[in-house]
């Protein structure tokens, strides 16, 4: 797919980032400080094949999407400006809503590891694993974890089919992943998350606010996001419910974001003198219902 030259991002925002907000000299130094081919090869899983939807598209005006070193070099410097009110507040919203006490955490589509690091900091005793389809993004994620002194495993894997055993995690998270996948892929990732969770485990997702995107079409035109309109027309609640999750809910988070979560039910078989019954239960901790719903500044 060729890069559109008429988008707001291409005409106004990209020059703003490139010439005003982002230190280009610092980016250049960072880019040349890493042997990208060597490091990405080290992290590449040769068994991983890239799906068509991923390698055939450009994301955020970057030719080749995330399968080159340009993506991880520019991702963090630009992302800090496009998640209102601030990136730390937005990502922390996911952390604050987690309802389980996980021992093993899987962060899907972890990118450069910004949320993955926060998960490890919030749950220092937990084993935290981040997976991503881009070995280039994982190079930066690994560097950030080492710099922060955090023990995190990063794996090159497809979130649709991670290769981990059934019921091997207590928490599966995803930040800013689903709007970059076609709806059928998003549904498959949700089903994979359900498979990976132990009974009573939780899936939690931070992403663009689907209702806001439907009502404010210009937001879907700003950045080069090939699947965002299809994402906006869909429902994360429906995907999670269809996958089998219980206690599914989505909360608005600073108007343009949403946080969706669900619990994998605990199925208990009980018997009576006349018949066998199945009881479904799940954790139901206290949640501050007023959190995360402020209007935009």
C-alpha positions as CSV (number, residue, x, y, z in Angstrom):
1,X,0.0,0.0,0.0
2,X,1.4,3.4,-1.0
3,X,1.6,6.1,1.6
4,X,-1.2,8.6,1.3
5,X,0.1,12.2,0.9
6,X,-3.2,13.9,1.7
7,X,-3.6,12.8,5.3
8,X,-3.5,15.3,8.1
9,X,-0.6,13.3,9.5
10,X,1.4,13.5,6.3
11,X,0.7,17.2,5.7
12,X,0.8,18.7,9.1
13,X,1.7,16.4,12.0
14,X,4.7,14.6,10.5
15,X,6.5,17.8,9.7
16,X,5.6,19.1,13.2
17,X,7.1,16.0,14.8
18,X,10.1,16.0,12.5
19,X,11.0,19.6,12.8
20,X,9.7,20.9,16.1
21,X,8.8,18.3,18.8
22,X,11.3,15.5,18.2
23,X,15.0,15.9,18.6
24,X,16.2,14.6,15.2
25,X,19.9,14.6,16.2
26,X,19.1,12.4,19.3
27,X,17.1,10.0,17.0
28,X,20.0,9.8,14.6
29,X,22.4,9.0,17.4
30,X,20.1,6.3,18.8
31,X,19.6,4.7,15.4
32,X,23.3,4.5,14.7
33,X,24.1,3.2,18.2
34,X,22.5,-0.2,17.4
35,X,23.3,-2.9,14.9
36,X,19.7,-3.4,14.0
37,X,20.2,-6.3,11.7
38,X,22.3,-8.2,14.2
39,X,20.0,-7.5,17.1
40,X,16.8,-8.1,15.3
41,X,18.1,-11.4,13.9
42,X,19.1,-12.5,17.4
43,X,15.5,-12.0,18.5
44,X,13.8,-13.3,15.4
45,X,11.9,-16.6,15.8
46,X,12.4,-18.4,12.4
47,X,9.1,-20.2,12.9
48,X,7.2,-17.0,12.8
49,X,5.6,-16.1,9.5
50,X,4.2,-12.6,8.9
51,X,0.5,-12.4,8.0
52,X,-0.5,-10.4,4.9
53,X,-2.4,-7.8,6.9
54,X,0.9,-7.0,8.8
55,X,3.7,-6.9,6.2
56,X,1.7,-5.5,3.3
57,X,0.6,-2.3,5.0
58,X,2.3,0.9,6.1
59,X,1.5,2.1,9.6
60,X,1.8,5.8,10.6
61,X,3.4,6.7,7.3
62,X,6.3,4.3,7.8
63,X,7.0,2.3,4.6
64,X,7.0,-1.4,5.5
65,X,5.3,-0.7,8.8
66,X,7.0,-2.2,11.9
67,X,9.4,-4.5,10.0
68,X,12.3,-2.1,9.8
69,X,14.4,0.0,12.2
70,X,12.6,3.3,11.4
71,X,9.6,2.2,13.4
72,X,11.2,1.6,16.8
73,X,13.4,4.6,16.5
74,X,10.5,7.0,16.0
75,X,7.8,5.2,17.9
76,X,8.4,6.4,21.5
77,X,9.3,10.0,20.6
78,X,6.1,10.4,18.6
79,X,3.7,8.3,20.8
80,X,4.4,10.6,23.8
81,X,2.6,13.4,21.9
82,X,-0.4,11.5,20.5
83,X,-1.9,9.9,23.7
84,X,-3.8,12.7,25.4
85,X,-3.6,13.9,28.2
86,X,-0.1,12.2,28.5
87,X,1.2,8.8,27.6
88,X,2.1,7.8,31.2
89,X,-1.4,8.7,32.4
90,X,-3.0,6.7,29.6
91,X,-0.9,3.6,30.1
92,X,-1.3,3.7,33.9
93,X,-5.0,3.6,33.4
94,X,-4.7,0.0,32.3
95,X,-2.5,-0.9,35.3
96,X,-4.9,0.7,37.8
97,X,-7.9,-1.3,36.5
98,X,-6.3,-4.8,36.8
99,X,-8.6,-6.9,39.0
100,X,-6.4,-10.0,39.6
101,X,-3.1,-10.6,41.4
102,X,-1.1,-12.2,38.6
103,X,1.8,-14.5,38.9
104,X,2.4,-14.8,35.1
105,X,1.6,-11.9,32.8
106,X,1.6,-11.9,29.0
107,X,1.6,-8.5,27.2
108,X,0.5,-9.0,23.6
109,X,1.7,-6.7,20.8
110,X,4.1,-5.2,23.4
111,X,6.0,-3.0,20.9
112,X,8.8,-1.1,22.5
113,X,7.7,-2.4,25.9
114,X,6.2,0.8,27.4
115,X,3.2,-1.0,29.1
116,X,5.2,-4.2,29.7
117,X,7.7,-2.3,31.9
118,X,4.8,-0.8,33.9
119,X,3.3,-4.2,34.4
120,X,6.6,-5.5,35.9
121,X,6.9,-2.5,38.1
122,X,3.3,-2.9,39.3
123,X,3.8,-6.7,39.9
124,X,7.5,-7.1,40.7
125,X,7.0,-10.7,41.8
126,X,5.2,-11.8,38.7
127,X,6.9,-13.3,35.6
128,X,6.3,-10.9,32.8
129,X,6.5,-11.8,29.1
130,X,6.1,-9.5,26.1
131,X,5.5,-10.7,22.6
132,X,5.4,-8.8,19.3
133,X,5.5,-9.5,15.6
134,X,8.3,-7.0,15.0
135,X,11.8,-8.1,16.2
136,X,12.9,-4.5,15.6
137,X,10.4,-3.2,18.2
138,X,11.6,-6.0,20.6
139,X,15.2,-4.7,20.3
140,X,14.1,-1.4,21.9
141,X,11.8,-3.1,24.4
142,X,14.7,-5.2,25.6
143,X,17.0,-2.2,25.9
144,X,14.4,-0.3,27.9
145,X,13.9,-3.2,30.3
146,X,17.7,-3.6,30.9
147,X,18.1,0.2,31.5
148,X,15.3,0.1,34.0
149,X,16.8,-3.0,35.7
150,X,13.7,-5.1,35.1
151,X,13.7,-8.8,34.4
152,X,11.3,-9.2,31.5
153,X,11.2,-11.9,28.8
154,X,10.6,-10.7,25.2
155,X,9.5,-13.2,22.5
156,X,9.0,-12.8,18.8
157,X,5.5,-14.3,18.2
158,X,2.2,-13.7,16.6
159,X,-0.6,-12.8,19.1
160,X,-3.0,-14.9,17.1
161,X,-1.0,-18.0,17.9
162,X,1.6,-17.4,20.6
163,X,2.7,-21.0,21.1
164,X,2.3,-20.9,24.9
165,X,0.5,-23.8,26.6
166,X,-3.2,-23.6,27.6
167,X,-4.0,-21.9,30.9
168,X,-0.5,-20.7,31.4
169,X,-1.1,-17.0,32.4
170,X,-3.1,-15.1,35.1
171,X,-3.2,-11.9,33.1
172,X,-3.2,-11.1,29.4
173,X,-2.9,-7.5,28.3
174,X,-2.8,-5.6,25.1
175,X,-2.1,-1.9,24.5
176,X,-2.9,-0.1,21.3
177,X,-2.9,-3.4,19.4
178,X,-6.5,-4.1,18.2
179,X,-6.9,-0.9,16.2
180,X,-4.0,-2.1,14.0
181,X,-5.5,-5.4,13.2
182,X,-8.5,-6.4,11.0
183,X,-11.6,-7.4,13.0
184,X,-11.2,-11.2,12.3
185,X,-7.7,-11.1,13.5
186,X,-8.7,-9.2,16.6
187,X,-11.3,-11.8,17.3
188,X,-8.7,-14.6,16.9
189,X,-6.4,-12.8,19.4
190,X,-9.2,-12.5,21.9
191,X,-9.9,-16.3,21.6
192,X,-6.1,-17.0,21.9
193,X,-6.1,-14.8,25.1
194,X,-9.0,-16.9,26.5
195,X,-7.1,-20.1,25.8
196,X,-3.9,-18.8,27.5
197,X,-5.6,-17.7,30.7
198,X,-6.2,-19.9,33.8
199,X,-9.8,-19.9,35.1
200,X,-10.3,-16.7,37.0
201,X,-7.6,-15.0,34.9
202,X,-8.1,-11.6,33.3
203,X,-7.8,-10.1,29.9
204,X,-7.4,-6.3,29.8
205,X,-7.1,-4.1,26.7
206,X,-6.2,-0.4,26.2
207,X,-7.0,1.1,22.9
208,X,-8.8,3.8,21.0
209,X,-12.4,4.5,22.1
210,X,-14.6,2.8,19.6
211,X,-17.7,4.9,20.3
212,X,-15.7,8.2,20.0
213,X,-14.1,7.0,16.8
214,X,-17.5,6.2,15.3
215,X,-18.9,9.6,16.3
216,X,-15.8,11.6,15.3
217,X,-14.8,10.3,11.9
218,X,-12.0,12.9,11.5
219,X,-10.0,11.1,14.2
220,X,-9.8,8.0,11.9
221,X,-8.3,10.2,9.2
222,X,-5.4,11.7,11.1
223,X,-2.9,8.9,11.1
224,X,-2.3,6.2,8.5
225,X,-4.1,3.4,10.2
226,X,-5.4,0.9,7.6
227,X,-7.8,-0.9,9.9
228,X,-9.0,1.7,12.3
229,X,-12.3,2.3,10.6
230,X,-13.2,-1.4,10.8
231,X,-12.0,-1.4,14.4
232,X,-14.2,1.6,15.2
233,X,-17.3,-0.1,13.7
234,X,-16.7,-3.2,15.8
235,X,-17.0,-3.9,19.6
236,X,-14.4,-5.2,21.9
237,X,-17.1,-6.2,24.4
238,X,-18.6,-8.4,21.7
239,X,-15.3,-10.0,20.8
240,X,-14.6,-10.8,24.4
241,X,-18.1,-12.1,25.1
242,X,-17.9,-14.3,22.0
243,X,-14.6,-15.7,23.2
244,X,-16.2,-16.8,26.5
245,X,-15.2,-14.0,28.9
246,X,-17.5,-13.0,31.8
247,X,-17.8,-9.7,33.6
248,X,-17.0,-7.9,30.4
249,X,-16.9,-4.2,30.6
250,X,-15.4,-1.2,28.7
251,X,-14.7,2.1,30.4
252,X,-14.1,5.4,28.6
253,X,-10.6,6.7,29.4
254,X,-9.9,10.4,28.6
255,X,-12.5,10.4,25.8
256,X,-10.3,9.1,23.0
257,X,-9.3,5.9,24.8
258,X,-11.0,2.9,26.3
259,X,-10.1,0.1,28.6
260,X,-11.9,-3.2,28.2
261,X,-11.6,-6.2,30.5
262,X,-13.1,-9.6,31.1
263,X,-12.6,-12.6,33.4
264,X,-12.2,-16.2,32.3
265,X,-15.0,-18.0,34.3
266,X,-14.2,-20.6,36.9
267,X,-16.3,-23.6,36.1
268,X,-17.1,-25.8,39.1
269,X,-18.9,-29.1,38.7
270,X,-21.3,-29.9,41.6
271,X,-23.7,-32.8,41.9
272,X,-27.0,-33.3,43.6
273,X,-29.0,-36.4,44.2
274,X,-30.9,-35.9,41.1
275,X,-28.7,-34.2,38.6
276,X,-25.3,-32.6,37.9
277,X,-25.0,-28.8,37.8
278,X,-22.3,-26.5,36.6
279,X,-21.6,-23.3,38.5
280,X,-19.7,-20.4,36.9
281,X,-18.0,-17.9,39.1
282,X,-15.2,-15.3,38.8
283,X,-13.5,-12.7,40.9
284,X,-15.4,-9.5,41.4
285,X,-13.1,-7.0,43.2
286,X,-14.1,-3.4,44.1
287,X,-13.6,-1.0,41.2
288,X,-13.8,2.8,41.4
289,X,-16.6,3.4,38.9
290,X,-15.7,7.1,38.7
291,X,-12.2,6.6,37.6
292,X,-11.1,7.2,34.0
293,X,-14.1,9.1,32.8
294,X,-13.0,12.8,32.7
295,X,-13.9,14.9,29.7
296,X,-11.0,16.1,27.5
297,X,-9.3,19.2,28.7
